[in-house]
Amino acid sequence: MERLNDSLLELITETATNLPSDIRKILGAAYGQERPGTQAAQALHIINLNVDQAKQNVSPICQDTGMPTFYVHTPVGVNQLVIKKAIQEMIAEATRTGKLRPNSVDSITGKNSGLNLGPGTPVIHFEQWEEDDIEVMLLLKGGGCENKNIQYSLPATLEHVGKVGRDLEGIYKCIMHAVWQAQGQGCSAGFIGVCVGGDRTTGYEGAKGQLFLDQNSANPDPVLAEMEARVMVEANELGVGTMGFGGKVTLLGCKIGALNRLPASFFVSVAYSCWAFRRLGIRIDPNTGEIKSWQFRDANPTKMAQEAGFPTTGSEFHLTTPLQEQDVRQLKVGDLVLLSGEIVTGRDELHKYLMTHDSPVDLHGAALYHCGPVMLKDEDGDWKLTAAGPTTSIREEPYQAEILKKFGVRAVIGKGGMGAKTLEGLRESGAVYLNAIGGAAQFYAEALPEVLGVDFLEEFGIPEAMWRLRAKNFVAVVTMDSHGNSLHADVEKSSGIKLELLLAAK
């Protein structure tokens, strides 16, 4: 199969950079449902712009290219070891060329392998079938939405839901709770795959398997089809909205399957996917390795965004780092900020380090961006940023308030919001939380035109290093201010009440 490597590399590249046709259709419809000018509508516009830019630039839709997960069907007699080796080689090649971010970390040493290779990476599932072609399906699911996967063991008692039994209504309650608990941390609006039954392992695998289905297809089981339709209506009454900003669109798709279970066990497993739902498939000639056909790919898609660029109204706050306390304290929840000047990135490893060490750069008045970018060196050996959306901020909750106070940081940029400890830290230190649009890696790469330097690259690896970047009109929404207000806390509370009312009405 002399063309196998080329075919696999094309699959990986297309999956990372070209949103599937079924997802494009659903996202386009979602934008039309939100009221123009709202934060949710603005977020969806940025998402649509980003999808267009990723296709045009052949660059990652989201900087978190996730855990590459392959499902491979082979005819009897095809050497699966050859396919496995080719997949590993092309994953490494795609990482070298910046189509994938290096995401494989040794769980004991904390070292990044650099090429997305190592024990368990990538994930490859093989199964034989009776058809003549090889089928390879690929899912790139990022860590933010992977962290919002959830598994229930019934019977149970759930927040805002109450008692959940081993019946259809119990299954429905679990699914609704799964949507609610994701809030904006999984880059809503999102999709869910659900598996009823199985064991702990097969339940999660079955739930993720539902994400490989056409999201516009009908469920062949009428009972599950009815439940999917019910979930889609009522989940979008919760008011979580895009990025957790509130709004009419919270859930974009729901697919439910079932496996037999043990008498003693009753699991409901939910795989949550962000809007950046990257999943494609190919049929391969087993003799040549050439691609015979694609699944879910639109080779020449129409543009998603209805207008070019991000429209401004004149009410935005234009700020430049280093930020002054008086400028930050004037900001309130809901304000739109266009940020320029130097910003620095910092994720889990940096936050942990700064708790007990000094910073290599002055952070007084700084904007600290929760971001693990995709970086490449150009022909001159200089670093170039190719994808740079925000990561989920809540992971830094144990550290953030102390770092604000210790270093004088004035702005934290991320997605999904943070907790009560950080909110109090913002109030005390005179700082603000700016919510960028999760997954919009190309949109924000354009707003970060220059790499000014990097620290801890060797120690932490590319995603966790401390990158110093120049920003120009970086768009973000104030969702936690220095006056004790949090949009995230408000939406979580109001959507929890709506969940209770929905379930009480049944």
C-alpha positions in Angstrom: 0.0 0.0 0.0 2.4 2.6 -1.2 -0.1 5.5 -0.9 -1.2 4.6 2.7 0.9 7.2 4.5 -0.2 10.0 2.1 -3.9 9.0 2.7 -3.6 9.0 6.4 -1.7 12.3 6.5 -4.5 13.9 4.4 -7.1 12.5 6.8 -5.3 13.9 9.9 -4.8 17.3 8.2 -8.4 17.6 7.0 -9.8 16.5 10.3 -7.8 19.1 12.2 -8.6 22.0 9.8 -11.9 21.4 8.0 -15.1 21.1 10.0 -17.4 18.2 8.9 -20.3 18.9 6.7 -23.0 17.8 9.2 -21.5 20.0 11.9 -21.3 23.0 9.5 -25.0 22.7 8.8 -25.9 22.6 12.5 -23.7 25.5 13.5 -25.0 27.6 10.6 -28.6 27.0 11.9 -27.6 27.8 15.5 -26.3 31.3 14.5 -29.7 32.2 13.1 -31.5 31.3 16.3 -29.7 33.8 18.5 -30.8 37.4 18.8 -28.3 39.7 16.9 -26.0 41.7 19.1 -26.1 39.4 22.1 -23.0 37.9 23.5 -24.1 34.5 22.3 -24.6 35.8 18.7 -21.2 37.5 18.8 -19.6 34.3 20.0 -21.2 32.2 17.2 -20.1 34.8 14.7 -16.5 34.4 15.8 -16.9 30.6 15.7 -18.1 30.8 12.1 -15.3 33.2 11.2 -12.8 30.8 12.8 -14.1 27.8 10.8 -13.6 29.7 7.6 -10.1 30.8 8.5 -9.0 27.3 9.5 -10.1 25.9 6.1 -8.5 28.7 4.2 -5.2 28.6 6.2 -5.1 24.8 6.4 -4.5 25.3 10.1 -6.0 23.8 13.3 -9.6 24.9 14.0 -8.8 24.7 17.7 -5.3 24.7 19.2 -6.2 21.7 21.3 -6.1 19.0 18.7 -6.9 16.5 21.4 -6.2 12.8 21.7 -6.2 11.4 18.1 -8.7 8.4 18.2 -8.9 6.1 15.2 -11.5 3.4 14.5 -10.2 1.2 11.7 -12.2 -1.5 9.9 -10.2 -3.9 7.8 -11.0 -6.8 5.4 -9.8 -10.3 6.5 -6.1 -10.7 5.5 -5.1 -7.0 5.8 -2.0 -6.5 8.0 -3.2 -4.3 10.8 0.4 -3.9 12.1 1.3 -2.0 8.8 -1.7 0.3 9.3 -0.8 0.9 13.0 2.8 1.8 12.1 1.6 4.2 9.3 -0.8 5.9 11.6 1.9 6.5 14.2 4.3 7.8 11.6 1.7 10.2 10.1 0.6 11.4 13.6 4.3 12.4 14.2 4.5 14.1 10.8 1.3 16.0 11.3 2.7 17.2 14.7 6.0 18.3 13.1 4.1 20.4 10.5 1.8 22.1 13.0 -1.4 20.3 12.1 -1.5 18.7 15.5 -0.3 20.2 18.8 2.1 18.0 20.8 -0.4 16.6 23.4 1.1 13.3 24.6 2.5 13.7 28.2 4.2 11.1 30.3 1.9 10.7 33.3 4.7 9.9 35.6 7.5 12.3 34.6 5.2 15.1 33.1 7.4 15.3 30.0 5.8 15.9 26.6 6.8 13.4 24.0 6.8 16.2 21.4 5.3 14.1 18.6 2.0 12.8 20.0 3.5 9.3 20.4 3.8 7.2 23.6 1.9 4.6 25.6 -1.8 5.0 24.7 -1.2 7.8 22.1 -2.7 7.7 19.5 -5.7 5.6 20.4 -6.3 3.0 17.7 -9.3 0.5 17.6 -9.2 -2.2 15.0 -12.1 -4.4 13.9 -12.4 -6.8 10.9 -15.4 -6.6 8.6 -16.7 -8.3 5.5 -16.4 -5.3 3.1 -13.5 -5.0 0.6 -12.2 -1.6 1.6 -10.3 -0.3 4.6 -12.3 2.3 6.6 -10.4 4.7 8.9 -12.4 7.1 11.1 -10.6 9.8 13.1 -11.9 11.9 16.0 -9.9 14.8 17.5 -11.5 15.6 20.8 -9.8 18.2 23.0 -9.1 18.1 26.7 -11.6 20.8 27.7 -14.6 18.8 26.5 -13.0 15.5 27.4 -13.0 16.8 31.0 -16.7 17.3 30.9 -17.5 13.6 30.0 -19.5 12.1 32.9 -20.6 8.7 33.9 -23.6 7.9 36.2 -24.2 4.8 38.2 -27.9 4.4 38.9 -29.7 4.7 41.2 -28.3 8.1 42.2 -29.1 11.5 43.6 -28.0 14.5 41.5 -27.7 18.2 42.0 -30.8 20.1 40.7 -32.3 16.7 39.7 -32.9 14.7 42.8 -33.3 11.0 42.8 -32.6 9.1 39.6 -33.9 5.6 39.1 -33.1 2.7 36.7 -35.6 3.6 34.0 -36.1 5.8 30.9 -36.9 8.8 33.0 -33.7 8.3 35.0 -31.7 8.1 31.8 -33.2 11.3 30.6 -32.5 13.0 33.9 -28.8 12.0 33.7 -28.5 13.4 30.1 -30.0 16.7 31.2 -27.7 16.9 34.2 -24.7 16.1 31.9 -25.6 19.1 29.6 -26.1 21.4 32.6 -22.8 20.5 34.4 -20.7 21.2 31.3 -21.7 24.9 31.3 -19.3 26.9 29.2 -16.2 24.9 30.2 -16.6 22.4 27.4 -16.9 25.1 24.7 -20.6 25.1 24.4 -22.7 25.0 22.4 -21.9 21.3 22.3 -22.8 17.8 21.2 -23.3 14.7 23.4 -22.9 11.0 22.7 -24.7 8.8 25.2 -24.4 5.1 26.0 -26.9 3.4 28.3 -25.5 0.2 29.9 -22.3 -1.7 29.3 -19.6 -1.6 32.0 -17.5 1.3 33.2 -15.1 0.9 30.2 -17.5 -0.1 27.4 -20.0 2.5 28.5 -17.6 5.4 27.9 -16.3 3.8 24.6 -19.9 3.3 23.5 -20.7 7.0 24.3 -17.7 8.2 22.3 -18.8 5.9 19.5 -22.0 7.8 19.1 -20.0 10.9 18.1 -19.0 9.0 14.9 -22.6 9.0 13.7 -24.1 11.5 11.3 -25.5 14.1 13.6 -28.4 14.8 11.3 -29.4 11.1 11.0 -32.4 9.4 12.7 -32.0 6.9 15.5 -33.3 3.5 14.4 -34.6 2.8 17.9 -37.9 4.8 18.2 -37.7 5.0 22.0 -34.2 6.5 21.9 -35.2 8.7 18.9 -38.0 10.1 21.0 -35.6 10.7 23.9 -33.0 12.4 21.7 -35.7 14.8 20.4 -36.9 15.6 23.9 -33.4 16.3 25.1 -32.7 18.6 22.2 -35.8 20.7 22.9 -35.5 20.9 26.7 -31.7 21.2 27.0 -32.0 24.4 24.9 -34.4 25.8 27.4 -31.7 25.7 30.1 -30.2 29.0 28.9 -26.5 28.0 29.3 -25.8 29.2 25.7 -22.7 29.5 23.7 -19.6 29.7 25.9 -21.9 29.8 28.9 -22.9 33.4 28.1 -26.6 32.5 28.2 -28.7 32.2 25.1 -31.1 30.0 23.2 -28.5 27.4 21.9 -26.9 25.2 24.5 -26.9 21.8 22.8 -26.3 21.2 19.1 -26.7 17.4 18.9 -27.6 14.3 20.9 -27.1 10.7 19.9 -28.0 7.8 22.2 -27.1 4.1 22.0 -27.5 1.2 24.4 -25.5 -1.9 25.4 -26.5 -4.8 27.5 -25.4 -4.6 31.1 -24.8 -6.7 34.2 -27.8 -7.1 36.5 -25.9 -5.3 39.3 -24.8 -2.4 37.2 -26.7 0.4 35.4 -24.4 3.0 33.9 -25.3 6.0 31.8 -22.1 7.4 30.1 -22.0 10.7 28.4 -19.2 11.9 26.0 -19.4 15.7 25.6 -18.0 17.3 22.5 -17.4 21.0 22.0 -18.7 22.9 18.9 -15.3 22.2 17.3 -16.4 18.7 16.5 -13.6 17.3 14.4 -14.4 13.9 12.9 -13.9 12.6 9.4 -13.4 9.2 7.7 -12.0 7.7 4.6 -12.4 4.5 2.6 -9.0 3.2 1.4 -8.1 0.8 -1.4 -6.4 -2.2 0.4 -4.0 -2.8 -2.5 -2.8 0.8 -3.2 -3.6 2.7 0.0 -5.4 5.4 -2.0 -8.4 7.2 -0.7 -11.5 6.0 -2.6 -14.1 8.2 -0.7 -14.6 10.5 2.3 -17.2 10.6 5.1 -18.4 13.9 6.4 -16.0 16.0 4.4 -17.1 19.0 2.3 -14.1 19.6 0.0 -15.4 23.1 -1.1 -17.6 24.3 1.7 -19.5 27.6 1.5 -18.4 30.3 4.0 -19.9 30.0 7.4 -19.6 33.7 8.5 -22.3 36.0 7.1 -19.9 39.0 7.3 -16.2 39.4 7.2 -14.3 40.4 10.4 -15.6 41.2 13.8 -18.1 44.1 13.8 -17.5 46.8 16.4 -20.0 49.3 17.7 -17.8 51.9 19.4 -18.9 50.8 22.9 -15.8 48.5 23.2 -13.1 49.2 25.7 -9.7 49.5 24.1 -7.0 48.6 26.6 -3.2 48.2 26.3 -0.9 46.4 28.6 0.5 47.0 31.1 -2.9 47.6 32.6 -3.6 50.1 35.2 -5.9 49.3 38.2 -8.2 52.3 37.5 -8.7 51.1 33.9 -9.6 47.6 35.1 -11.9 48.6 37.9 -14.1 50.5 35.4 -14.9 47.3 33.6 -18.1 45.4 34.4 -19.5 42.0 33.5 -20.8 42.1 29.9 -18.3 44.7 28.6 -16.4 43.9 25.4 -12.7 44.5 25.5 -10.2 44.9 22.6 -6.8 44.2 24.2 -3.4 45.2 22.7 0.2 45.1 23.9 2.2 42.2 25.3 0.4 39.3 26.9 1.9 36.1 28.3 0.5 32.5 28.2 0.3 30.3 31.2 -1.3 27.0 31.9 -1.1 24.3 34.6 2.6 23.9 34.8 3.4 27.6 34.9 0.7 28.3 37.6 2.1 25.5 39.8 5.7 26.9 39.3 4.8 30.5 40.1 3.3 29.5 43.4 6.8 28.9 44.8 9.1 30.8 42.3 9.6 34.2 40.8 8.5 35.0 37.3 11.2 35.3 34.6 9.4 38.4 33.3 7.6 41.3 35.1 3.9 40.5 35.4 2.8 43.7 37.1 -0.1 45.0 35.0 0.1 41.9 32.8 -2.6 40.0 30.9 -2.1 36.2 31.6 -3.6 34.1 28.9 -4.7 30.5 29.7 -3.6 29.2 26.3 -1.5 26.3 25.0 -0.7 27.4 21.4 0.4 25.6 18.4 3.9 26.9 17.5 6.2 26.3 14.5 9.6 27.6 13.6 9.8 29.5 10.2 12.7 29.2 7.7 14.7 31.7 9.7 14.4 29.7 12.9 12.0 32.1 14.5 8.8 31.0 16.3 5.5 31.6 14.6 2.1 31.1 16.3 -0.3 29.1 14.1 -3.3 28.5 16.6 -4.1 30.1 19.9 -7.5 29.8 21.4 -8.1 29.7 25.2 -8.0 26.7 27.4 -10.4 25.9 30.2 -9.6 28.2 33.2 -11.1 26.3 36.1 -8.1 24.1 36.4 -6.1 27.1 37.6 -8.6 27.9 40.4 -6.3 26.6 43.2 -3.6 29.1 42.1 -5.1 32.1 40.4 -6.0 34.4 43.3 -2.5 34.1 44.9 -0.8 34.7 41.6 -2.9 37.8 41.0 -1.8 39.2 44.4 1.8 38.0 44.3 2.7 39.4 40.8 0.2 42.2 40.2 -1.5 40.5 37.2 -4.4 42.7 36.1 -6.2 40.5 33.6 -6.8 36.8 33.2 -7.9 35.5 29.8 -9.4 32.1 29.4 -12.7 30.3 28.8 -15.4 28.8 31.0 -14.8 31.1 34.0 -13.4 30.5 37.4 -14.7 30.0 40.9 -15.4 31.9 44.1 -11.7 32.0 45.3 -10.6 33.7 42.0 -13.6 36.0 42.1 -12.6 37.3 45.5 -9.0 37.6 44.3 -10.1 39.7 41.3 -11.9 42.0 43.7 -9.1 42.3 46.2 -6.3 42.8 43.6 -8.2 45.0 41.1 -8.1 42.5 38.2 -10.6 41.1 35.7 -11.4 37.9 33.9 -11.8 38.1 30.2 -13.6 35.2 28.4 -12.2 34.5 25.0 -14.2 32.3 22.6 -13.1 28.7 23.1 -11.9 26.8 20.0 -11.4 30.0 17.9 -7.7 29.3 17.4 -7.4 30.9 14.0 -9.4 34.0 14.9 -7.1 34.7 17.9 -3.9 33.7 16.0 -4.6 36.7 13.7 -4.9 38.9 16.8 -1.5 37.7 18.1 0.8 38.6 15.1 4.2 38.4 16.9 6.1 36.0 19.2 8.2 38.1 21.5 9.9 35.3 23.5 9.4 32.1 25.4 10.4 30.7 28.8 10.3 27.1 30.2 10.1 25.6 26.7 12.5 22.8 27.5 11.1 22.1 30.9 7.3 22.3 30.1 7.0 21.7 26.3 5.2 23.9 23.8 1.6 23.9 25.2 2.7 24.6 28.8 5.6 27.0 28.1 5.4 30.7 29.0 5.0 32.5 25.6 5.3 36.2 25.3 3.1 37.5 22.5 2.1 40.8 21.0 -1.7 41.3 20.8 -3.6 43.6 18.5 -7.3 44.1 19.3 -7.7 40.8 21.0 -11.5 40.3 21.5 -12.8 39.1 24.8 -15.9 39.6 27.1 -15.7 40.6 30.7 -17.4 37.7 32.6 -15.9 38.3 36.0 -15.1 41.8 37.2 -13.4 43.4 40.1 -16.7 44.2 41.9 -17.6 40.6 42.8 -19.8 39.9 39.7 -19.6 36.7 37.7 -21.6 35.9 34.7 -20.6 32.2 35.0 -22.0 31.9 38.5 -25.2 33.7 37.5 -25.7 31.4 34.4 -24.9 28.3 36.4 -27.5 29.3 39.1 -30.2 30.3 36.7 -29.8 27.2 34.5 -29.8 25.0 37.5 -33.2 26.5 38.5 -34.5 26.0 35.0 -33.4 22.4 35.1 -35.3 21.9 38.4 -38.4 23.5 36.9 -38.2 21.4 33.7 -38.0 18.2 35.6 -40.7 19.1 38.1 -43.1 19.8 35.3 -42.9 16.2 34.0 
